[in-house]
Amino acid sequence: MFSKYSKDYLFNGLIRKDHFFFSILFSISMITIAAELNIVAEAPFFFTWFTTGIGEFASLIVGAIIIGKIGKRIDLTR
């Protein structure tokens, strides 16, 4: 989906552009979790969507940065 950005980096080489775009996409998709929690537990929809989206975005960004740094030192393609 974002393979054309796999060689591009953001923030002075800190994170690949495709990983950043995937982080945004999956953060937005937390709408499904927010809807489930709203239906099942009567949690407030927009607050739940915001907090799960921010949490998902943060965890994906941190993970992408860590794996990117490890991948530069160790061949992870094997």
C-alpha positions as CSV (number, residue, x, y, z in Angstrom):
1,M,0.0,0.0,0.0
2,F,2.7,2.5,0.9
3,S,5.6,0.5,-0.6
4,K,6.6,3.5,-2.8
5,Y,7.6,5.3,0.4
6,S,9.8,2.5,1.8
7,K,13.0,4.2,0.9
8,D,12.0,7.6,2.2
9,Y,12.7,8.8,5.7
10,L,11.2,11.5,7.9
11,F,12.8,13.5,10.8
12,N,16.4,13.2,9.6
13,G,16.3,9.5,9.1
14,L,14.5,8.6,12.3
15,I,11.6,6.8,10.8
16,R,10.6,5.5,7.4
17,K,7.8,7.3,5.7
18,D,5.8,4.1,5.0
19,H,5.9,3.2,8.7
20,F,4.7,6.7,9.6
21,F,1.8,6.4,7.2
22,F,0.8,3.0,8.5
23,S,0.9,4.4,12.0
24,I,-1.6,7.1,11.0
25,L,-3.8,4.6,9.2
26,F,-4.0,2.1,12.1
27,S,-4.5,5.0,14.6
28,I,-7.5,6.1,12.7
29,S,-8.8,2.5,12.5
30,M,-9.2,2.6,16.3
31,I,-12.7,3.9,15.5
32,T,-13.8,0.2,15.5
33,I,-12.4,-0.3,19.1
34,A,-14.1,2.9,20.2
35,A,-17.4,1.8,18.7
36,E,-17.2,-1.6,20.4
37,L,-16.4,-0.1,23.8
38,N,-19.2,2.4,23.3
39,I,-21.7,-0.4,22.6
40,V,-20.5,-2.9,25.1
41,A,-19.3,-0.8,28.0
42,E,-21.1,2.5,27.2
43,A,-17.7,4.3,27.1
44,P,-17.8,7.8,25.6
45,F,-17.1,7.3,21.9
46,F,-14.9,10.3,20.9
47,F,-12.8,10.2,24.1
48,T,-12.2,6.5,23.7
49,W,-11.4,6.9,20.0
50,F,-8.9,9.7,20.8
51,T,-7.2,7.8,23.6
52,T,-6.9,4.5,21.8
53,G,-5.8,6.3,18.6
54,I,-3.1,8.2,20.5
55,G,-1.9,5.1,22.3
56,E,-1.8,3.1,19.0
57,F,0.1,5.9,17.2
58,A,2.6,6.2,20.0
59,S,3.3,2.5,20.3
60,L,3.6,2.1,16.5
61,I,6.0,5.0,16.2
62,V,8.2,3.9,19.1
63,G,8.2,0.3,17.7
64,A,9.1,1.5,14.2
65,I,12.0,3.7,15.5
66,I,13.3,0.8,17.6
67,I,13.1,-1.8,14.9
68,G,14.6,0.7,12.4
69,K,17.6,1.2,14.6
70,I,18.0,-2.5,15.2
71,G,17.5,-3.3,11.5
72,K,20.5,-1.0,10.6
73,R,22.8,-3.1,12.8
74,I,21.3,-6.6,12.4
75,D,20.0,-8.2,9.2
76,L,16.3,-8.8,10.0
77,T,15.4,-10.1,6.5
78,R,16.7,-13.6,7.2
